[in-house]
């Protein structure tokens, strides 16, 4: 017996693809509805076997709070970068910082790296393994526009961003 999951593997993604198709075409003509439904059905059907299984969110409330906190941090960091850029450039202290990670899940590490890159003034440059085989502890290599205290920055990244991500995943 063929299940609906085999014919329509990701219905939410299909709905999103359908809506994006209609928005891109700026039309609800029959031809656009037809092709939108066709693509919304075919694309997930063809690629669902290639997708990696991602871990579920254990605490959605913490995830929502994390998103709001990151949004606030982005606003504050924008103001700080404006002040730094408009000030004398001699005061800038750019540096690379290596942050040891407790996270092991690739999705959580990617979200952490993206979060750091979204806040102006810092960029995630790489995720480094401890040894050549890629096993063991990992490290996040950051480039910072203005580094005041390396230990404080590492503690802030771990406490403010990594700790909630460990809770979420």
N, C-alpha and C positions, 0 to 999 in steps of 0.2 A: 504494500500500500504506500502511495506517495503522499508525504505530508506537505502541508502548506509551507512549512519552513524550507523545504527543498525548492519550492517554486517561487517563494518570496522571502529570501533569507534575512533581509534587514528592512522591515517596513518603514521604520522611522527615517532611515537614510534615503529610502526611495521617495518618501514624501518630501524630504528636503530637496532632493534632486529635481523632483517635479516642480516644486515652487520656484527654485532657482531658474529652471528652464523658462518658466512663464515670465519671471521677472526680467531675464535677459532678453527675451523676445518682446516684452512689453505688450503682450497680446494674449487674449484668451480665445482666439480663433480655433475652429475645430482642428485644423492641421497642427497647430501648436499644442493643443491638448493631446492629440493623438501621439505626436512624436515625444512630448514630455512624458506621457505614461509609458511609452515604449522604452525610452531611455532609462526612466526611473525603475523599470522592471529589469531590463537587460544588464545594465552596468553592475548593480549589486549581485545579480545572478552569476555573472561571468567572473567577478573578482572575489567573491566571498571565500573561496578556498585558499586564496593567497594572504588573507588577513591573519594577523597574529591575534591570539586571544589576549585581551587586555584585562588586568585585574579590575575588579569592581570597586566602587567607592564604598568604603566601610562606614563613613560618617558624612552624609550629605550636608549636614548643618555646618560642620567644620569646613567643608569644601566651599560652601557659600561665604562663610566668614573669611576664608583665605582669599577668595576672589575679591571681596570688598576691601580687604586690607591691602592687597596688591594694587588695586585701583587707587587707593589713597596714597600709597607709597610712590606710584608713578607721578601723581600730581605734585607731591612734595619734592621728589627728585628733579622734576622739570624746573621748578622754581630755583632749586639749588644750582643746577647746571646753568641756568640763565645768569645767576649771580656770578658764578665762576667764569663763564665765558665773557661776560661784559666787563669783568674786573681785569686787573693786570695779569697777563699770562705768566709772569715770572712766579706767581704764587702757586701755580698748578704743580702737583707732584704725581704724575702718572706712574703706575707700577703694575706689575703682575703679582697676583696673590694665589697661592694654592690652598684650597679649602678641602680638608679631609671629609669624606662623605660617609655617613652611616647608612644611607639609603642603598638598597641593592636592586630594586626594581627599575628596569630601564625607563618605563613610562614616568615614574616619579622623578628620576634623575633628569629626564628631558624637560619635565615641567619646572623643576628647580632651575635648570640652565636657562630656560625661556623666561622665567620670572625675573632672574637677575638681568638678563639682556633687555627686558622690557623697561626696567627702571633706568632712566637716563643717567649716564655717568659710569655705568658698569656694563661690561660685555662678557659673556661666557665664551672663552676661547677654545676650550677643549675639556674632555673628560679623560683623565689619565688613569691607567691601571697601575697598580703597585709593581707588578712584574711583567715580564715579556709575554707570558701566556695570557694576560688579561684577567687573571684570577686575583683574589685577595681584595684588599680595600681599594676603593677608587677615590680619585681626587678631582675637584672641579677647578680648572685654571681660569681665573678671572683677570680681566684687564680693568683697572680702576682709573678714572680720570684724575681724581685727587685723593690720594691715600694719606690719611692722617695717622691712623694707628692700625697696623695689620691685624693684631690680635683681636682688637675690638670689632673690626670688619668681619673676621672669621666667626666670632661669637655671634654677631648680629645675623649673619646668613644662616648659621646653624639654628639659632633660637627662633628667629622670625619666620624663616621660610622652610628649612628642612624639618623642624619638629612638627609643624602642622601637616606636612606632606607624609611623614611617617604615620601620623594618626589617620589621615585620609585613606592611605593605601595600606 
